[in-house]
Amino acid sequence: MDDALRFQEISHLTDRKVEIREARTAYLAEHPELRPLLNDLTAAVLLEKPDNIFAFAARHFAAFATPPMLAPTVVVLVAPIDLVGIVEALFPETFAAPRGATTRVPRAGENLDRVDRNSMRDPDKFFEVGDDDDVPGELVGTSLEAVARVAAAGRIPLLQCSRRRAVVARKCQHVRTSRTLLFTTTMPPDDYDCFDKVHRLPATTPFADVIRDHLRADLPALLHPRLKSSSSPLVVVGEAPA
């Protein structure tokens, strides 16, 4: 029996392919928001070169789940010095900083995206947001999508911000807060009772050494076994240096 397609059948299949291609092209034109997603996925595939494309794509797009799906454990650290480098040195290959956002024009070398003010004020889009201490009238913050991207990559999101922004982060309805630590050189503020642990830093001792010792002891105790095998991401936020 001859299984070869007749000319009419081949012509019909060709027309159908053209029809599908045109429909898909039209759909992409109607939804320009899809193009960055597809470009991002393509770049991720070329970088990671996964064996199973479908499983990789599922994990990749899990980062774009609706905000109620995002419920990372949150540890809030507030201190008068830069905490990111200390935590990354204590726990290498464990943390990664989500890309931040701002309403101003980012400076060269800043890991920030420019976002409009209305988007940054949307609690369903942003994990935390606050005033930019360097530029009055401007906002800085971290989106839920940026936090989810780090978690989807298997790292624990690590970000640093002011105590005011940390309070906003604790109130985020899409994130579960577990522990809050405060490092201070002065008397605890009036809202000290919202912190699970307060470390009073001696003025005569280098902050970095003291905080490093506290973090080395506190984080494994608070996060065990998550720090070794985290199925729920952790977000660390801390007071920006004065």
Buried (B, 14 or more C-beta within 10 A) or exposed (E): EEEEEEEEEEEEEEEEEEEEEEEEEEEEEEEEEEEEEEEBBEEBBEEEEBEEEEEBBEBBEBBEEEBEEBEBBBBBBBBBBBBBEBBBEBBEEBBBBBBBBBBBEEEEEEEBEEBEEEBBEEBEBBBBBBBBEEBEEBBBBBBBBBBBBBBBBEBBBBBBBBBBBBBBBBEBEBBEBBBBBBBBEEEEBEEEEBBBEBBEBEEEEEBBEBBBEBBEEBBBEBBEEBBEEBEBBBBBBBBBEE
